[in-house]
């Protein structure tokens, strides 16, 4: 008989394949959607926004997908320009077709096609690189070091996963925006361009899990993330908890998408008594909130992020963050643990320290993390900061 997870896994794979086929047949990645200004004339100019086209293909904001914040953020970015009387042409960031036109006043794009598109635009066009990852050299270099460490540590040689393509977006931009914190900003500082932080949003405002039994939950920890498991430190977390039999780890992520990782770590993922692997969990569902009530912290020793969206979501649900600096999330001692390094030993020490803290102290810290996430990483905060950015562009120096 097939294992219990077989059909859900096969269904997800089939659904993903179907979506890709439908997108290709519809030509979504090659389309251009023109959005008129929301304010009355005079029109201030025309913007080309190259990001997630799906974010402007729905008629209502509430119909936007919540699988990733970039759907809504594309919608919000376009709206911010429209509210300032700009016409906005939106294309998908993977578009290969020629630009719909070139007489743009402002150009906003993420990495892949920035250089090619920017070369077609007039010098007077203000070019903004919207960076949703750390610089590609940092992202790729840090992952390669993790892979090399894994090879030396466990004798396992895995291939790189989701490397960021080489680009000169930072060099060719007039202005850089980032979603992450100082870690991400520092990776672009070499380009000597103005850098603006627009804090990553979150799709949901969860209630604080006030009914959580901290005395029980204090030994339960969560790893929650998408694929790129070596990059995001899941191997290190698995090894750490394999040596902490009195503590429990729950793994939430699409493990089936990386068969080589799954095979290499099958013993830890599926045959270790204190480690439970659930697979992907929908953050919009009740199961995710149940997990938040059963666990005290999210452990996420990533080697490079552009904003740490999974960590932000976990904090919104009342979980303490246990993260590396490279996770690109602001963490103070009052609301989480910033790891000194990404070693198995550092992870174990952090877990032991948290689990031995008084329940009242842990509840105070978790509430502080929840409050901080709601104040700094919300849709309202993102909208306000991006509107401020758009309003400031009139003072941004432009080439003649």
N, C-alpha and C positions, 0 to 999 in steps of 0.2 A: 504494500500500500504506500502511496506517496506520502511524504511527511506533511504535517499540518500546514506548513507555510508554503507548500508547493503551488497550490492554485492561486492564492493571493499574489505570490511572486510572479507567476506566469501571466496573471491578469494585468499586473502593473506593467510588465514588459510589453505585452500586446497593446495596451492602451497607449503607452509611450510611442511605440512604433506607428500606431494609427494616427496619433496627433502629428507626427513628423510628416507622414504621407499626405495628410489633409492640408497641412501648411504648404507643402511643396506644390500640391495641385492648385491651391488657391493663390499661389504666388505671394504669400504674405511677406516673406523676407525681401521682396523686390518692390513692394508697394510704397507709395508716398501718400500720406494723409495730410491734407491742408486744413488747419483750424483757424478760423477768423478771430480777430480781437474781440474780447468781451466788453471792452469799453468803447464808447462812441469815438468817432474821428476827432482830432487828426491821428492817423496811424503813425507810430514811431519807427517802424521798420519791419524787417522780415528776418525770422530766425530759422535756421536748420538745426533740428534736434535729432541726433542719431543715437537711439538707445533701444528701448523695447517697444516695438510698434504695437504689440498687443495691448499695451496700456492705454491706447487711444482708440481701440476698435470697439469698445463697449459704450453703450448709451448712458449707463449710470455708474457712478463711482462704486456703489455697493456690489456691482457685478464683476469687479476686477478680481483676478485670481489672487489668492493669498499664499501660494506656494513659494513666492519670493517677493521681497519688498520692492524690487525694481519695477514690477508692473505698476504699482501705485505711484512710485516715485517718478516714473516717466509721465504719468498723468498729471502729477502735481507740478512738475517742472514746466510742462507745456502750459498749464493753467497760469502759473506765475507770470510767464511772458505775455499771455493773452490778456491778463488783468492790467498789464501796463501798455496795452494797445499795440502789441506786436501780432503780426500774422505768423503762425508757426507751421512749418512743414516738418512732419515727423517721418523718419525712415528707420528701418531696423538696422542695428549695429553690424549685422553681417551682410548687408546689401552689397551686391557685386555690380549691379547695373549703374550706369552713369547717373550723376546727380540730376535731380529734376530741373534745376536751374543753378545759376552761380551768383546771382546778384543779391547775396545775403549780407545783412549787417552784423549778424551774430551767428556763430557756429558752435554747437555743443556736441561733443562726441566722446565715447569711450575708446579704448585702445586700438582695436584691430585696423580700422580704416582711417584713422585720424590723419595720418601722413598723406595718404592718397587723396582724401577729400580736401584737406587744407590746401594742397598744391593747386587745386582748381579754383580756389576762391580768391577774390581781390585782396590786396594788401590791407585795404581799409576795413575788412571784415574782422571783427573781434573773435578770436579763436579760443574756446574754453575747453580744456581737457578735463572731463569728468572722470576721475580715477576711482573705480570701485574695488581696486586691489592695491597692494603695495607695488612699488616699481618692479618691473618684470625681472630685473637682475636680482633683486632681493628675494622676491617670491620664488623664482626658480632655483637660485643658489642655495637658499635655506632648505628647500625640499631635497635637493641633491645631497646636501650634507646629512639630512635625516636618513635618506636611503642608504648612504654610505655607512652611517652609524649602525643601522639595522643589519647590514651585511657583516660588519665586524662583530656586532654584539650577539647575533643569533645565527649567523651563517645563512641568511635569507637575502637573495638578490631580487628585488622587485623593480619593475620599470617605473619611470616617472609617470605621474598622473595629473592631467589638467595643468600643464605648464602654460604660463602666460606667454603669448606670442611676442617676439621682439618688436619694438616700435620706438619711434622718436617723438611720441606725442608730447612729452614734457618739454622737449627742446623746441618743438614747433608751435607750442601754445603761447598765447599772450597771458593766460590766467589758468591756474589749476584749482579744481575743487576736489576735496576728498571727503569721504564719509567716516573715516576712522579718526584715531586720535594722533598724538604727537609721533608715535612710532611710524604711522603711515606717512605723515607729513614729512618727516625727516628723510624718508627714502627718495623724495623728490626735491629736496632742498638744493642739491647740486646744480639744478637747472637755473637757479637764481631767477625764478619767476614768482609773481605774487601767488600765494596759496591761501585759499579760503576753506575753512571747515564747515560742512553742512552735515550735521549729525544724522547718522542712520536712523531711519524710522522703524516702527514696529507695527505689525498689522492689527494686533489685539491689545486691549487693556484688560488684563485678567484680574479677578478679585484676589486679595491676599488670602492664602490658605490658613486662615486663623485656627481652623479645627485640627491642624496637623499635630500629631503627637511627636514633639521634638525628641523626647527621650528614646523613642523607637527609631525615628527617621534619622537621627544623628549618625547612624552607622550605614546609611543608605546613600549612595552617590550615583550620579547619572553622567553618562557620556552621550551627547546628543549632537548630531551633525549630518551633513550630506557626505557624498563620496569625496575621496582624497584622504583616505584614512591615515596613511603615514604622515602626510602633510599636517593633519590635524591632531596627531599624537595619540591616536587610538591604540597603536601598538604599545606605547609606553604606559598608557593607562591600564591596559590588560595585564601587562607584566607587573605593574605595581600592585594591583588587587589580587593577583595570583599569590602574592606573598603576604596578603592581609586577610587570612581566612575568617576573621571575626567581623569583617566589613563586607558589604554587598555592593556590587556594581551592576547597573542596568545599562545596556547598550541600545541606543535608538538611532538607527541609520540604515540606509539601503545597502546592506552588506553584499547582497547578490549582485550589485553592479560592479564589484571588484572581485571576480572569481579567484584571482591569484592571491589576494590578501585573505580571502575567506579560507582558502585551502591551507595557506601558511599558518594561520592562527586558529584553525578549527578546534584544536584542543582547548584553547583558552576561551573561545567564543561559545562553545557548546558542551564542553566536558569538564568545566571547572565549577565546583559546587556553589561558590559564592558569586558567580558571574552569570547573568541572565541576558540573552540577546533577543530583543523583541523585533528588530527590523525597524522600518520607517514608521513614525507615529505622526498623525496629522495634528498640527498645532491648533487647528480649529475645533478639534473634537474633545469629547469628555475624557478620553483616555489620557490625553496630555495633562489635564488638570489633576486627574487621579495620581499620575506619576509625581506631580509637584507636591501633592499632599503626603506622598510616601517617602520622599527623598529630601535631603537637606541641601545638597550642593550639586552643581554641574562642574565637571572636571574637563578642561579643554586646553591642553598644552600645544596649541597650534604654533607653527613656525613662521607664519606670515598671513596677515589678514588685512582687508581693506575696511573693516568695521566690526567684525565679530558678531554677525547677525544672530547666530544661534545662541551666543552668550546673552545678548540683549533680550532675546525671547525668554530664555530661562530666568533671567532676573525679573522680567515682567511677571513671571509666574510665581515669584517668591523664593527662587533658589539662589543660593550663594554662588558666586563665581570663584572657581579655582583655576587661574589662567596664567599664561605666560605674558610677558610684555608684548610679544609679537601678535597676540590675539587682538590687539588694538582696541581695547575696552578700558576705560578709566575705572580703576578699582582702588579703593582706599582700604586700610586695615579695618575700618568700621563696617564695611559691607562685603568683605570677601578676602581672598588670598591672592597676592601677586607672587607667583613662584620665582625663586631666585635663579632657577634654570629649569630646563626641561628633562631632567634626569629622573629615572625611576625612584631614586632615593629621595629627591625633593618632593615628588608626588606622594610617596608614602608618608613622609614627615608632615606634609600639609594635611593629609587625610587624618592622621592620628591626632594632630593638634586640634583640628575642628571637632572631631568626634568626642574628644575629651573635655570640651568646653561645657560650662553649665548650660542647661536648656534655655534658661532665661536670656543668657548672653547670645546664644544662637538665634533665638527668635528676634531679639533686638537687631542683630546684624542683618537677618533676612528681610525684616521690615525696611531697614535702611536701604538695602539693595533694591527692593521693590519700589520704594518711593523715589530713589534716584533714577531708576530706569524710566519711570513714568514722567519725571520732570525733564529728563534730558534726551530721551529717545522715544518720541511720539510722533504721530503724523502732524499734529499741530506744531510741534517744535521744528520739524523739517520744513513745513510750509512757511513758517515765519522766517527761518534762516534763508531759505531760497528766495523768498520775496525780497528780503533785505539785500541779497546778492544782486538780484535783477535791478533793484532800485539804484544800486551803487554803480552800475555799469556805465551810466552817463558820465561818470568822473574817471572811468578807466582810460588810460592813455591809448590812443590808436595810431596806427601807422598811416602816413599820408599816401 
